[in-house]
Amino acid sequence: MEAKAIARFVRVSPQKARLVVDLIRGKRAAEALQILQFARKRIAAEVAKLLRSAIANATERHDHLDVDQLWVLAAYVNDGPRAKRIRPAPMGRAYRYQRRSAHIGVLVGDRAGQSGSAAAAPAQPAKPAKSAAKPARRPPARRPGARPAAKASGRPAKTGRPAKAAKPAKSAAKPAAKPSGSKP
């Protein structure tokens, strides 16, 4: 027995809504309502309204349902559309910002009837253990026309270009002053 409720185009950032929705996921419905009542976030009242709607949907669908046995099986927040806005800025410029919205969904049901729900995913088979031996590494691919790397003999590979001359070390003595009035 499951029922869900979805609030679409809620004017709140999805990141902020996820902070509240994460508090109630996996809790009993009555406990989740208590948590939302005392949560100090603006969106908590909207999520509580959504949770009460999901509970009402469950009681409408199933006549013999015990409301005290309902759990929050899944709760999620997805991104909604973003409204692009412009704020005036100094020197005739404009700063763009986005007003985000979210789609919030809550799925309630009893723990015994979790068949087919998103919260009750089938158990994944265990992955096989990795063997201790590492596979042999392939040598890196060569570009066409590239010369092979230097040999292990310690000599540098011939590149066809002359080696750069080393710069002379700076001496501690200052250079002699140039006579004034003469141009180089």
Rosetta blueprint (number, residue, H / E / L):
1 M L
2 E E
3 A E
4 K E
5 A E
6 I E
7 A E
8 R E
9 F E
10 V E
11 R L
12 V L
13 S L
14 P H
15 Q H
16 K H
17 A H
18 R H
19 L H
20 V H
21 V H
22 D H
23 L H
24 I H
25 R L
26 G L
27 K L
28 R E
29 A H
30 A H
31 E H
32 A H
33 L H
34 Q H
35 I H
36 L H
37 Q H
38 F H
39 A L
40 R L
41 K L
42 R L
43 I L
44 A H
45 A H
46 E H
47 V H
48 A H
49 K H
50 L H
51 L H
52 R H
53 S H
54 A H
55 I H
56 A H
57 N H
58 A H
59 T H
60 E H
61 R H
62 H L
63 D L
64 H L
65 L L
66 D L
67 V H
68 D H
69 Q H
70 L L
71 W E
72 V E
73 L E
74 A E
75 A E
76 Y E
77 V E
78 N E
79 D E
80 G L
81 P L
82 R L
83 A E
84 K E
85 R E
86 I E
87 R E
88 P E
89 A L
90 P H
91 M H
92 G H
93 R L
94 A E
95 Y E
96 R E
97 Y E
98 Q E
99 R E
100 R L
101 S L
102 A E
103 H E
104 I E
105 G E
106 V E
107 L E
108 V E
109 G E
110 D L
111 R L
112 A L
113 G L
114 Q L
115 S L
116 G L
117 S L
118 A L
119 A L
120 A L
121 A L
122 P L
123 A L
124 Q L
125 P L
126 A L
127 K L
128 P L
129 A L
130 K L
131 S L
132 A L
133 A L
134 K L
135 P L
136 A L
137 R L
138 R L
139 P L
140 P L
141 A L
142 R L
143 R L
144 P L
145 G L
146 A L
147 R L
148 P L
149 A L
150 A L
151 K L
152 A L
153 S L
154 G L
155 R L
156 P L
157 A L
158 K L
159 T L
160 G L
161 R L
162 P L
163 A L
164 K L
165 A L
166 A L
167 K L
168 P L
169 A L
170 K L
171 S L
172 A L
173 A L
174 K L
175 P L
176 A L
177 A L
178 K L
179 P L
180 S L
181 G L
182 S L
183 K L
184 P L
